[in-house]
Amino acid sequence: MPYLGIGLHVIIAIYFAVHAVRSRQNMAWLFILFFFPGLGSLVYFFAIYLPSLRQSRGARVATRAISQFVDPNRAVREARTDFDRAPTVEHRMRLAAALLAAGNADEALEHYQAAAKGPFATDPTLLLGLAQAQFAANDVAAARATLSDLFAANPQARRQPEPALLYARTLAALDAAEARDAFEQALACASDAAPRCLFADWLARQPDEADRRRAQALYAEIVHDAKHWPRHAREHNLQWLQRAQAALASTRSPQ
């Protein structure tokens, strides 16, 4: 047992030493870890390792997920309380965003529409939120008009991932001829796998065989790239990876 205990201390010290090198900590930590493996590991855990876990993206995502599971209405409740205390445009937009994230598109739309009647009518964040709420409420034509207003007030929004993809999805829902170009633009400024997957979904519904082949190629790219994604990227893109895998599997199965 003593030998097992000593071995465990060394293994833990080596693990923390690797972490120290990868995270570019002061090399003095290596001396502490290797010459005082037990106490050094304990100090390193509380001084460096634990704080780094709390600051990591994965930890933040996990914290949000746990909070959502334990108290799913907390964000809406807090935003509504702040809005009741001080009904500013900022608080109204925060409430609208929380409602939209909670799946209450109709009430979110009411708040975005009210906010858009004031001096913030051309605010890019407001216009994007309004368009998202309109799209979620199946008012696709209104979403397209709002996005046109956004692009007129803020031309660089056309090259930003979120509005570019929403615009492509809106045009696709309207069967507009410009949908293809809009998806290509969304691909050009993509920050995750969503544009590739949604573009592939659209291409797969087109009558041209070349479009369906490209859809399969886009699905295959997602599945291939997923092998090299870090954990946080895989978690973020999980739904698109699963959709791509399902689409590929459906084409390979016997008809």
C-alpha positions, 0 to 999 in steps of 0.5 A, spaced: 500 500 500 505 505 501 508 503 494 501 504 491 500 511 495 507 514 493 506 511 485 499 515 486 502 522 488 507 521 482 502 520 477 498 526 480 504 530 480 506 528 472 499 530 470 499 537 473 506 538 470 503 536 463 497 541 465 503 546 467 507 546 461 500 546 456 497 552 460 504 555 460 505 556 467 511 558 471 516 553 470 517 553 478 511 549 478 515 543 475 520 544 481 515 544 486 511 538 483 517 533 482 520 535 489 514 535 493 509 531 489 504 530 494 504 537 497 506 540 491 500 537 487 495 539 492 497 547 492 497 546 484 490 544 484 487 549 488 492 555 486 492 553 478 488 547 476 481 549 479 481 556 477 482 554 470 477 549 470 472 554 472 474 559 467 474 554 461 468 554 456 466 547 458 465 549 465 461 555 463 457 551 459 456 545 464 454 551 469 449 554 464 446 547 463 445 545 470 442 552 472 437 551 466 436 544 468 435 546 476 431 552 474 429 553 467 425 559 468 430 563 472 433 567 466 426 569 464 424 571 471 430 575 473 429 579 466 422 580 468 423 582 475 428 587 472 424 590 467 418 591 472 423 595 476 425 599 470 422 598 464 428 601 459 429 599 452 435 595 455 431 591 460 426 590 455 430 587 450 434 582 455 427 580 457 425 579 450 432 575 449 430 570 455 423 569 452 426 567 445 431 562 448 425 559 453 421 558 447 416 563 448 417 567 441 410 570 441 411 574 447 418 575 445 416 578 439 411 583 442 417 586 446 422 586 440 416 590 437 415 595 442 422 596 443 423 597 435 418 603 436 423 608 440 429 611 438 433 604 438 429 602 432 435 601 428 440 598 433 443 592 430 442 587 436 434 589 437 433 588 429 437 581 429 433 579 435 426 582 432 428 578 426 429 571 430 423 572 434 419 573 427 422 567 424 421 563 430 413 565 430 413 563 423 412 570 420 418 569 415 416 575 411 417 580 416 423 577 418 426 578 411 424 585 411 427 586 418 433 583 416 433 588 410 433 593 415 438 591 419 443 590 413 441 597 411 443 600 417 449 596 419 452 593 412 457 589 415 452 584 418 451 581 412 458 578 413 456 576 420 455 569 422 448 569 425 444 574 421 447 571 415 445 564 416 438 567 419 437 571 412 439 564 408 434 560 412 429 566 411 429 566 404 429 558 404 423 558 407 420 563 402 423 559 396 426 565 394 431 565 388 436 568 392 437 563 398 443 559 394 447 565 394 445 567 401 447 560 404 454 561 400 455 567 404 453 564 410 458 559 409 463 564 408 463 567 414 461 561 418 463 560 426 460 553 427 457 547 423 450 550 422 451 553 416 453 547 412 448 542 415 442 547 414 445 548 407 446 541 405 438 540 408 436 545 403 440 542 397 438 535 399 431 538 397 433 541 390 431 537 384 438 537 381 442 531 382 448 536 383 445 539 388 444 533 392 451 530 391 453 537 394 449 536 400 452 529 401 459 532 401 457 537 406 454 532 410 461 528 410 465 534 411 461 535 418 462 528 420 470 528 418 471 534 421 468 532 427 474 527 428 478 533 429 474 538 434 476 539 441 471 537 446 467 544 447 466 544 439 463 537 439 458 539 444 457 545 441 455 542 434 452 536 436 446 537 433 449 538 426 453 532 427 448 528 429 443 530 423 449 530 418 450 522 420 443 521 420 442 524 413 448 520 410 446 513 413 439 514 410 442 515 403 446 508 404 440 504 407 436 500 402 430 503 399 
